[in-house]
Amino acid sequence: MLDSINSSNEIDGKQLQAQMLELGRKARKAANILATIPAKLKNTALINMSEAIKADREKILHANAMDMENGRNSDMTAAFLDRLKLDNDRIGSMADGLKEIAELDDPVSRILAQWDRPNGLNIKRVSTPLGVIGVIYESRPNVTADAGALCFKAGNAVILRGGSDSYHTSRQIHACMTNGLKQAGLPEDAIQMVPSTDRAAVGEMLKGLDSNIDVIVPRGGKGLVARVQEDARVPVFAHLEGLCHVYIDQSADLQMAIDIVINSKMRRTGICGSAETLLIDKNAIKTHLCPILDALVDAGCLIRADETIQKLYENTTPATSDDWTTEYLDTIITAGIVDGVEGAVSHINQYSSNHTEAIVCEDLDTVATFFNNIDSAILLHNASTQFADGGEFGMGAEIGIATGKMHARGPVGVEQLTSFKYLVDGAGQTRP
């Protein structure tokens, strides 16, 4: 039986600080070992982790039931409960994801570029692990497995700090990860989990744990990400909210448009790739508007609409200025009419969080305008926004979707969790 969540908080500030600093020291020691181990050994450990998750399925489900009960008692929204919930299929997918990561090419020690200089020097740019990664996340317990495995595959040690709402589940998954490491003869400190739900632990991580954390990855709501970006003393991979748009052009195939809109919004409303805003070309009002909105309503979606749509379609409520910047993570969508692709581009560039945008369109020149003038991390043509996922990109899994422009952008997989160094071979050259 897992310890009560309350027992994890019975620690004073100095004890917590000392505990966190010790996590950092252990992580750095493990990172030094991971940087040089062969790919085969890392893959063996990942497969061990996958098998451990399958073997402990009932323990994970029991832990998740505790977290789900706590979530319901604290009036957690349906969207957040969906993020928190694990079932046999989701646990199976989590285990399969670890095997997929094991099957990926090793991202470490790859020659990224190589050239010779006129003076005879040979220069190579070679991929290296980042070192120690701190991951701070909310709700989704599967991040424990995904983030831990991705960081490990890239030769990094990782310190995980999950949300209090998924505390029991994440601890049980973490136990499977460390079991896999132990079976492979690797340091269990390669994947550590903060044993406290005290928010002060986050503050300690943001300080860098005495320079032992090399980068912080926040994965959660706007409040968490904002705090990390404001307070962190180490580099941050920005993973902002998913304010995703779908634009329906007048040339769009109607049935395709309906299918993509329904899937983008309703497949899973609680993920960052869920569409929050629907934009329809004014020239498609007569042909596309009502059928698409009817399909949304039939699927159980609430529509908050601009004035034009309100006049044409009864089953809506007025959209406020806040609606255009709200990540609902729920069965709600904001809908508006725009003046062609230029209007869509203007709207998206004003309101987007630069995460994911989709266009449904058969005119390739229009698609080119959309792609060339929107600067979001992921742009899709005739496909659902819910494909904004590292697994769907063939990365095995992702640690999150980075919306910034420095180092990593879009799905952050194993390749994005590496840095590089230059190896220079000479034959006695000296610089005049």
C-alpha positions in Angstrom: 0.0 0.0 0.0 1.3 3.4 -0.9 1.9 5.9 1.9 -0.8 8.5 2.4 -0.3 11.7 0.5 -0.3 13.7 3.7 2.7 11.9 5.1 4.8 13.3 2.2 4.3 16.8 3.6 5.6 16.2 7.1 8.9 17.9 6.6 10.2 21.4 7.4 11.8 23.8 5.1 15.4 23.0 5.9 14.8 19.3 5.7 13.1 19.8 2.3 16.0 21.9 1.0 18.5 19.3 2.1 16.5 16.5 0.6 16.2 18.3 -2.8 19.9 19.1 -2.9 20.6 15.5 -2.3 18.4 14.6 -5.3 20.4 17.0 -7.4 23.8 15.5 -6.3 22.6 12.0 -7.0 21.2 13.0 -10.4 24.5 14.6 -11.4 26.4 11.4 -10.4 24.0 9.3 -12.4 24.2 11.6 -15.4 27.9 11.2 -15.5 27.5 7.5 -15.8 24.6 7.6 -18.4 26.6 9.8 -20.7 28.9 7.0 -21.7 26.8 3.8 -21.4 26.1 1.8 -24.6 22.7 2.2 -26.4 22.0 -1.6 -25.9 22.1 -1.2 -22.1 19.7 1.8 -22.2 17.3 -0.2 -24.4 17.4 -3.2 -22.1 16.5 -1.0 -19.1 13.6 0.6 -21.1 12.2 -2.8 -22.0 12.5 -3.8 -18.4 10.5 -0.7 -17.4 7.8 -1.6 -19.9 7.5 -5.1 -18.6 7.4 -3.9 -15.0 4.5 -1.6 -15.8 2.6 -4.4 -17.4 3.4 -6.7 -14.4 2.3 -4.0 -11.9 -0.9 -3.1 -13.8 -3.2 -3.8 -10.8 -1.0 -1.8 -8.4 -1.1 1.2 -10.8 -4.8 0.9 -11.2 -5.3 0.8 -7.4 -3.1 3.9 -7.0 -5.0 5.7 -9.7 -8.3 4.9 -8.1 -7.1 6.7 -5.0 -6.1 9.7 -7.0 -9.4 9.7 -8.9 -11.3 9.6 -5.7 -9.4 12.5 -4.3 -9.9 14.4 -7.5 -13.7 13.9 -7.4 -13.8 14.9 -3.8 -12.0 18.1 -4.6 -14.4 18.9 -7.5 -11.8 18.4 -10.2 -13.3 19.1 -13.7 -14.2 16.3 -16.1 -11.3 17.4 -18.3 -8.8 17.1 -15.6 -10.2 13.8 -14.4 -9.8 12.5 -17.9 -6.2 13.6 -17.8 -5.7 11.8 -14.5 -7.5 8.6 -15.3 -5.7 5.4 -16.3 -7.3 2.2 -17.5 -6.0 -1.0 -19.0 -5.7 0.5 -22.5 -3.9 3.6 -21.3 -1.5 1.5 -19.2 -0.9 -0.7 -22.1 -0.2 2.3 -24.3 2.2 3.6 -21.7 4.1 0.3 -21.6 4.2 0.1 -25.4 5.5 3.7 -25.6 8.6 2.7 -23.6 9.3 -0.1 -26.0 8.9 2.3 -28.9 11.4 4.6 -27.3 13.8 1.7 -26.9 13.5 1.0 -30.6 14.5 4.6 -31.5 18.0 5.3 -32.8 20.3 6.4 -30.0 20.5 10.2 -30.2 23.8 10.4 -28.3 27.3 10.5 -30.0 25.8 11.1 -33.5 28.0 13.1 -35.9 25.7 16.0 -36.7 28.2 17.7 -39.0 31.8 17.3 -40.1 34.2 19.4 -42.2 37.9 20.0 -42.8 39.6 23.4 -42.6 42.3 24.7 -45.0 44.8 24.3 -42.2 44.1 20.6 -41.9 41.9 20.6 -38.8 39.0 18.2 -38.9 35.9 19.4 -37.0 33.0 17.3 -35.9 29.8 18.4 -34.2 28.6 15.5 -32.0 25.4 15.1 -30.0 25.7 14.9 -26.2 23.2 14.5 -23.4 22.0 17.7 -21.7 22.9 16.4 -18.3 20.2 16.6 -15.6 16.7 17.6 -16.6 14.0 18.7 -14.1 10.5 18.0 -15.2 7.6 19.7 -13.4 4.1 18.5 -14.5 0.5 18.4 -13.5 -2.3 15.8 -13.6 -1.2 13.3 -16.2 0.6 10.4 -14.4 1.7 8.9 -17.8 4.2 11.8 -18.0 6.2 10.0 -15.3 6.9 7.2 -17.7 7.2 9.3 -20.9 9.4 12.0 -19.5 11.5 9.5 -17.5 12.1 7.3 -20.5 12.8 10.0 -23.0 15.3 11.8 -20.8 17.0 8.5 -20.0 17.2 7.4 -23.7 19.0 10.7 -24.4 21.5 9.9 -21.7 20.2 12.3 -19.2 19.3 11.9 -15.5 15.9 13.3 -14.6 14.2 14.6 -11.5 10.4 14.4 -11.8 8.0 16.5 -9.8 4.4 15.5 -10.5 1.3 17.1 -9.3 -0.3 16.3 -6.0 -3.5 15.1 -7.8 -1.5 12.3 -9.4 0.8 11.6 -6.5 -0.1 8.0 -5.8 -0.2 6.9 -9.5 3.0 8.6 -10.4 4.8 7.0 -7.5 3.7 3.6 -8.5 4.8 4.2 -12.1 8.1 5.6 -10.9 8.7 2.4 -8.9 8.4 0.4 -12.2 10.9 2.7 -13.8 13.5 2.3 -11.1 12.9 -1.5 -11.1 13.8 -1.5 -14.8 17.0 0.4 -14.1 18.0 -1.9 -11.2 17.5 -5.0 -13.3 19.8 -3.6 -16.0 22.5 -2.8 -13.4 22.1 0.9 -13.8 21.9 3.6 -11.1 18.3 4.0 -9.8 19.1 7.7 -9.3 19.0 8.1 -13.1 15.2 8.6 -12.8 14.2 10.2 -9.4 10.9 11.5 -8.2 10.5 14.3 -5.7 8.9 12.5 -2.7 7.0 15.6 -1.4 3.9 17.4 -2.7 5.1 20.6 -0.9 5.2 23.4 -3.5 8.4 24.6 -2.0 10.1 21.6 -3.7 9.3 23.3 -7.1 11.0 26.4 -5.8 14.1 24.5 -5.0 14.2 22.9 -8.4 13.9 26.3 -10.1 17.0 27.5 -8.1 18.9 24.7 -9.9 19.7 22.5 -6.9 23.2 23.9 -6.5 23.8 24.0 -10.3 22.9 20.3 -10.7 19.9 20.9 -12.9 20.8 21.9 -16.5 17.3 22.6 -17.8 13.7 22.7 -16.6 10.7 21.4 -18.5 7.3 22.6 -17.2 4.3 20.7 -18.5 1.0 22.0 -17.3 -1.3 25.0 -17.2 -0.5 28.6 -17.9 0.0 29.3 -14.1 2.6 26.6 -13.7 4.5 27.6 -16.9 4.4 31.3 -16.0 5.8 30.6 -12.6 8.6 28.5 -14.0 9.6 31.0 -16.6 9.6 33.9 -14.1 11.4 32.2 -11.3 13.8 29.7 -12.9 17.5 30.3 -12.6 18.3 27.6 -15.2 17.2 27.4 -18.9 13.5 26.5 -19.6 11.9 24.7 -22.4 8.6 26.6 -22.8 5.5 24.5 -23.0 2.7 27.0 -23.1 -1.1 26.3 -23.3 -2.5 24.8 -26.4 -4.8 27.5 -27.9 -5.3 25.5 -31.1 -7.3 26.7 -34.1 -9.0 25.0 -37.1 -9.7 27.1 -40.2 -12.3 25.9 -42.7 -11.7 27.3 -46.2 -14.4 27.7 -48.8 -12.7 25.0 -50.8 -12.8 22.4 -48.0 -14.5 19.1 -48.6 -17.5 19.2 -46.3 -17.4 15.8 -44.9 -13.7 16.0 -44.3 -14.2 19.3 -42.6 -16.8 17.8 -40.3 -14.7 14.8 -39.4 -11.6 16.9 -38.7 -13.4 19.5 -36.6 -15.2 16.8 -34.5 -11.9 14.8 -34.0 -9.9 18.0 -33.2 -12.3 19.1 -30.5 -14.0 16.0 -29.2 -11.6 13.0 -29.4 -10.0 14.0 -26.1 -10.9 17.5 -24.9 -8.4 17.6 -22.1 -5.2 17.4 -24.1 -3.1 20.4 -25.4 -3.8 19.5 -29.0 -7.5 19.8 -28.6 -9.0 22.6 -30.8 -10.3 25.5 -28.9 -11.3 27.9 -31.8 -13.1 27.2 -35.1 -12.7 29.7 -37.9 -14.9 29.5 -41.0 -14.4 31.4 -44.3 -17.2 33.9 -44.9 -17.5 32.4 -48.4 -18.3 29.0 -46.8 -21.2 30.1 -44.6 -23.9 28.7 -46.9 -22.2 25.4 -47.5 -20.2 24.6 -44.4 -21.4 26.5 -41.3 -24.6 24.8 -40.3 -23.5 21.2 -41.0 -20.3 21.6 -39.0 -22.0 23.3 -36.0 -24.8 20.7 -36.1 -22.2 18.0 -35.8 -20.5 19.7 -32.9 -23.9 20.1 -31.1 -24.8 16.5 -31.8 -21.4 15.5 -30.3 -22.2 17.4 -27.1 -20.1 20.4 -27.7 -21.1 23.9 -26.5 -20.5 26.7 -29.0 -19.6 30.3 -28.1 -20.0 32.3 -31.3 -19.3 35.7 -32.7 -22.1 38.0 -33.7 -22.3 36.8 -37.3 -22.8 33.1 -36.3 -25.3 34.1 -33.6 -27.5 35.6 -36.2 -27.3 32.5 -38.4 -27.3 29.7 -35.9 -29.5 29.6 -32.8 -27.8 26.9 -30.6 -24.9 29.2 -29.5 -24.0 31.6 -26.7 -22.2 34.9 -27.3 -18.4 34.8 -27.3 -16.7 37.2 -25.0 -13.3 38.7 -25.6 -11.9 36.2 -23.1 -13.2 33.2 -25.0 -10.8 33.8 -27.9 -7.8 33.4 -25.5 -9.2 30.5 -23.4 -7.9 27.0 -23.4 -11.1 25.2 -22.3 -9.9 21.6 -22.2 -13.6 20.8 -22.2 -16.5 20.3 -24.5 -16.6 24.0 -25.5 -15.4 25.7 -28.6 -15.3 29.3 -29.8 -16.5 29.8 -33.4 -16.1 32.8 -35.7 -16.4 33.9 -39.3 -13.2 35.3 -41.0 -12.5 36.9 -44.4 -10.8 34.1 -46.1 -7.3 32.8 -45.3 -6.0 36.3 -44.7 -8.6 36.8 -42.0 -7.8 33.4 -40.5 -4.1 34.3 -40.5 -4.7 37.6 -38.8 -7.0 36.1 -36.2 -4.6 33.3 -35.3 -1.5 35.5 -35.2 -3.4 37.7 -32.7 -4.8 35.0 -30.4 -2.7 31.9 -30.8 -0.4 30.4 -28.2 1.8 29.2 -31.1 1.1 25.6 -30.4 -0.9 24.0 -33.3 -3.2 25.2 -36.1 -5.0 23.3 -38.8 -6.4 24.3 -42.2 -9.0 22.3 -44.1 -8.7 23.3 -47.7 -8.3 21.9 -51.2 -6.6 25.0 -52.7 -2.8 24.6 -52.4 -2.1 28.3 -52.9 -4.3 29.0 -49.9 -2.6 26.3 -47.9 0.8 27.9 -48.7 -0.5 31.3 -47.5 -1.6 29.7 -44.2 1.7 27.8 -43.7 3.9 30.7 -44.7 2.3 33.4 -42.6 1.6 31.6 -39.3 4.5 31.0 -36.9 3.1 28.2 -34.6 5.2 25.2 -33.8 2.9 22.8 -35.7 0.7 23.5 -38.8 -1.5 20.8 -40.3 -3.3 20.6 -43.7 -6.4 18.4 -43.8 -5.6 16.7 -40.5 -6.8 16.9 -36.9 -5.0 19.0 -34.4 -4.9 16.0 -32.1 -2.0 14.7 -34.2 0.1 17.3 -32.3 1.8 14.5 -30.3 5.3 13.1 -30.3 4.1 9.5 -30.6 2.1 10.4 -33.7 5.2 12.1 -35.1 7.2 8.8 -34.7 9.1 10.0 -31.7 7.9 7.2 -29.5 6.6 9.7 -27.0 7.1 13.3 -26.0 8.1 15.3 -23.0 5.7 18.0 -24.2 5.1 20.5 -27.0 7.6 23.4 -26.9 6.2 26.6 -28.2 9.3 28.7 -27.9 12.0 29.1 -30.6 15.2 28.3 -28.7 16.7 24.8 -28.9 13.5 22.8 -29.1 10.2 23.4 -30.8 7.1 21.3 -31.3 7.1 17.8 -29.9 10.1 17.3 -27.6 11.5 13.8 -28.1 14.9 12.2 -27.6 16.7 14.2 -30.2 15.5 17.5 -28.7 16.8 16.4 -25.3 20.4 16.5 -26.4 23.0 19.2 -26.9 26.3 18.9 -28.8 30.0 19.6 -28.6 32.8 20.1 -31.1 35.5 17.5 -31.5 38.6 18.9 -33.3 41.4 16.7 -34.6 44.7 18.2 -35.6 48.2 17.2 -36.5 50.2 19.7 -34.5 48.7 22.9 -35.9 49.3 26.1 -34.0 47.6 29.4 -34.6 49.8 32.2 -36.1 
